[in-house]
Amino acid sequence: TAVVDKFWTGETLKSLGSLSAVSAEFIKMAPQVLSEKSFIDKVKSLKPDLIVVESVPFNMNMVVLPYMLDIPFALIGTFHDVVQSKVPFSPGTTPFPTDDWSDNMTFFQ
Protein backbone atom coordinates (compact mmCIF):
# COMPACT_ATOMS: atom_id res chain seq x y z
CA THR A 1 0.00 0.00 0.00
CA ALA A 2 0.98 3.65 -0.30
CA VAL A 3 1.63 4.04 3.44
CA VAL A 4 4.02 1.10 3.57
CA ASP A 5 5.78 2.21 0.39
CA LYS A 6 6.31 5.70 1.83
CA PHE A 7 7.77 4.18 5.00
CA TRP A 8 10.32 2.07 3.13
CA THR A 9 11.37 4.96 0.90
CA GLY A 10 11.98 7.15 3.96
CA GLU A 11 9.20 9.62 3.22
CA THR A 12 7.56 11.18 6.26
CA LEU A 13 3.85 11.52 6.81
CA LYS A 14 2.98 15.21 6.74
CA SER A 15 -0.69 15.38 7.61
CA LEU A 16 -3.17 14.18 10.17
CA GLY A 17 -5.01 12.41 7.36
CA SER A 18 -1.93 10.27 6.86
CA LEU A 19 -2.24 9.07 10.45
CA SER A 20 -5.67 7.73 9.61
CA ALA A 21 -4.15 5.70 6.79
CA VAL A 22 -1.44 4.38 9.13
CA SER A 23 -4.06 3.42 11.69
CA ALA A 24 -6.07 1.58 9.03
CA GLU A 25 -2.95 -0.38 8.01
CA PHE A 26 -2.26 -1.42 11.62
CA ILE A 27 -5.87 -2.52 12.04
CA LYS A 28 -5.59 -4.65 8.88
CA MET A 29 -2.23 -6.12 9.94
CA ALA A 30 -3.19 -7.09 13.50
CA PRO A 31 -5.29 -10.17 12.61
CA GLN A 32 -2.56 -11.37 10.24
CA VAL A 33 0.15 -11.01 12.89
CA LEU A 34 -1.96 -12.53 15.67
CA SER A 35 -3.00 -15.52 13.55
CA GLU A 36 0.54 -16.30 12.36
CA LYS A 37 1.28 -19.59 14.15
CA SER A 38 5.05 -19.41 13.66
CA PHE A 39 5.14 -15.94 15.26
CA ILE A 40 3.03 -17.07 18.22
CA ASP A 41 5.22 -20.16 18.68
CA LYS A 42 8.38 -18.03 18.66
CA VAL A 43 6.96 -15.68 21.28
CA LYS A 44 5.91 -18.67 23.41
CA SER A 45 9.38 -20.20 23.13
CA LEU A 46 10.87 -17.03 24.63
CA LYS A 47 8.90 -17.79 27.83
CA PRO A 48 8.55 -14.11 28.73
CA ASP A 49 7.58 -13.16 32.27
CA LEU A 50 6.08 -9.90 31.03
CA ILE A 51 5.14 -8.43 27.67
CA VAL A 52 5.37 -4.66 27.21
CA VAL A 53 2.85 -3.32 24.71
CA GLU A 54 3.14 0.17 23.28
CA SER A 55 -0.06 2.04 24.04
CA VAL A 56 -0.43 4.14 20.94
CA PRO A 57 -3.81 4.21 19.21
CA PHE A 58 -2.56 2.30 16.15
CA ASN A 59 -1.12 -0.57 18.15
CA MET A 60 -3.82 -1.32 20.72
CA ASN A 61 -4.96 -4.45 18.87
CA MET A 62 -1.70 -6.06 19.93
CA VAL A 63 -2.90 -6.13 23.54
CA VAL A 64 -4.59 -9.39 22.49
CA LEU A 65 -1.20 -11.16 22.28
CA PRO A 66 -0.49 -11.34 26.03
CA TYR A 67 -4.07 -12.49 26.61
CA MET A 68 -3.64 -15.24 24.00
CA LEU A 69 -0.49 -16.48 25.72
CA ASP A 70 -1.72 -15.91 29.29
CA ILE A 71 1.27 -13.67 30.06
CA PRO A 72 1.11 -10.54 32.23
CA PHE A 73 1.59 -7.31 30.33
CA ALA A 74 2.32 -3.64 30.86
CA LEU A 75 1.35 -0.74 28.66
CA ILE A 76 3.81 2.05 27.95
CA GLY A 77 3.23 5.12 25.85
CA THR A 78 1.51 8.46 25.59
CA PHE A 79 -2.05 7.23 25.10
CA HIS A 80 -3.95 4.89 27.37
CA ASP A 81 -7.49 3.81 26.61
CA VAL A 82 -8.52 1.47 29.40
CA VAL A 83 -11.58 0.20 27.55
CA GLN A 84 -9.75 -0.63 24.34
CA SER A 85 -6.80 -2.17 26.19
CA LYS A 86 -9.19 -4.38 28.17
CA VAL A 87 -7.78 -3.63 31.62
CA PRO A 88 -9.96 -3.24 34.71
CA PHE A 89 -10.58 0.31 35.85
CA SER A 90 -13.06 2.29 37.87
CA PRO A 91 -14.44 5.37 36.14
CA GLY A 92 -15.34 6.65 39.62
CA THR A 93 -11.70 6.92 40.62
CA THR A 94 -9.76 7.17 37.38
CA PRO A 95 -10.48 10.24 35.24
CA PHE A 96 -10.78 9.37 31.57
CA PRO A 97 -8.28 11.39 29.48
CA THR A 98 -10.89 12.99 27.22
CA ASP A 99 -13.23 14.04 30.04
CA ASP A 100 -13.09 17.35 31.88
CA TRP A 101 -12.88 15.60 35.23
CA SER A 102 -9.78 15.58 37.40
CA ASP A 103 -8.56 13.73 40.46
CA ASN A 104 -9.79 16.68 42.60
CA MET A 105 -13.56 16.41 42.15
CA THR A 106 -16.45 17.17 44.46
CA PHE A 107 -18.77 14.39 45.60
CA PHE A 108 -21.40 15.33 43.00
CA GLN A 109 -18.94 15.43 40.13
Order of alpha helices (4+ residues) and beta strands (2+ residues): alpha-alpha-alpha-beta-alpha-beta
